[in-house]
Amino acid sequence: MARSFHFKLEKILDYRRQAEDQAKLALSQARAAVRDQVRLLDRVEKELSACVAEMSAPRQMSQADLWLWSGWRSSLELDKNMAQAKLTQLELQAEARHKDLITKSTQRKLLEKLKAKQAEEHAHEEQRSEQKACDEAATLRHGRTSF
């Protein structure tokens, strides 16, 4: 009777599958953070454009209004710069997560290929063993004489 195939590194393969799943989750979270930051940056840029458009409208402004507008514009420009810097940082993190996922995926695939190769070798060995047993039985029967 044929023995069933047992992969000795199955627990390591399970661990690598789990690590790959965690890397996928981390990558999706990083990409979501990038999307959120892009939305925030777009909103700040729209506010800044609205601020500049409001100032460009021809009308009388007092010194206090001009001072307030200048402070508002400076604040929005600072917010925009900070949002751009954070977006760059988040994009770098997402790229690092993507590279990590590729590495973990490659490690898992290597183990799965090893498992498939060993399973194939096991099947061939079992087939050779069965063939050998059949050959021995045929040899023993051939050597008998019937009375």
N, C-alpha and C positions, 0 to 999 in steps of 0.2 A: 504494500500500500504506500502511496506517495506521501511524503512528509509535506506539510504546509510551509510556505516560505515565511521566515521571520527576519525582519530587518533589524539588525542590532542597534542602529542609530535612530530608531523611530522617535525616541523621546527628544533627541536633539533636533530632528526634523520638525516635530511639533513645536518646540521652543522657537525655532526659526520662523515658522509660520505665524506664531503669535507675535514675534518681534516685527515681522513684516506688517501685520495688521495694525500694530501700534504705530509704526512709521507712517502707514497710510492715513491713520487718524490724525497724527501730528501734522502731516502735510495738508490735509483738508482744513484743519484749524488755522494753519499759517496762511493758506490761501484766502480763507474767510476774513482773517484779520487784514490782509492786503486789500480785499474788496471794500471792507468797511472804511479803511483809511483813505482809499481813493474817493469814496463818497464824501467823506469829511473834507478832503482837500477840494473837491468840486464845489461843495457848499461854501467854503471859505472864499474861493476864487469868485464865486457869484456875488457874495456879499461885498467883496472888494471892488468888483466891477460896478455894482450898484452904488457904492460909496463914491467912486470916481465920477460916475454919470451924474449923480446928484450934485456934486460940486461943480461939474461943468455947466450945469444949467445957469443961464444968465439971471441973476437976481442980486438984490442987495443983501450983504451979510455983515453982521456986526463982528467986532474983534473977538468976542466971546464965542460966537458961532464958528468962526474960522478956527479958533483954537480947539474947540471941541471936535470939529471935523478932522483936523490934523491929527489929534490924538486917536480918534476912531480909525483913521486910515493907517496910522503907525501900528496900532494894535492888530488890525487885520493883516497887515504885511508880516508882522511877527508871527501871528498864528499860521499864516500860509507857509512861512519858512520852516517853522517847527513841524507842521504837517508833512511837508516834503521830506524833511530829514527822517521823520518817523517812517514814512512810506519807504524810503530807501532802506532803512534798517529792516523793516518787515519783509521787503523783497529779498534781501540777503538771507534772512532766516528761512524764508520759503524755499529758496534755492538750496540751502544747506539741508533742509528736510527732504527735498527731492533727491539729492545725492545720497542721503542716508537710506531712503527707500530703495533706490537702485542697488545699493550695496547689499541690503538685506534681501532683496528679491533675488539677486544673483547667488547669494549664499544658499537660499532655499532651493533654487533651481538646481544648483550643483548637487545638493543632497538628494533631490528627487531623481536626478539622472543616475546617481550612484545606486539608489534604491531600485530603479528600473533595470539597470545593468545587472545587479545582483539577483534580482528576481528572474531575469532571463537566463542567467547562468545556472540558477537553481533549477529552472524548468528543464534546461538541457541536461543537467546532471541527473535529474530524476528520469528523464527519457532514456539516457544511456544506461542507467541502473536497471530500468524495466526491460530494456532490450537485452542486456546481459543476462538477466534472469530468464527471459524467454529463450535465449540461445542455449543456456545451460540445460533448461528443461528439454529442448529439442534434441540436444546432444545425448542426454540420458535416454530418451525414448528411442533414438535411432540405434543406440548400442544394444538394445534388448532384442532378443529373438523370440518369436512367438512359437509355442509348443502346442 
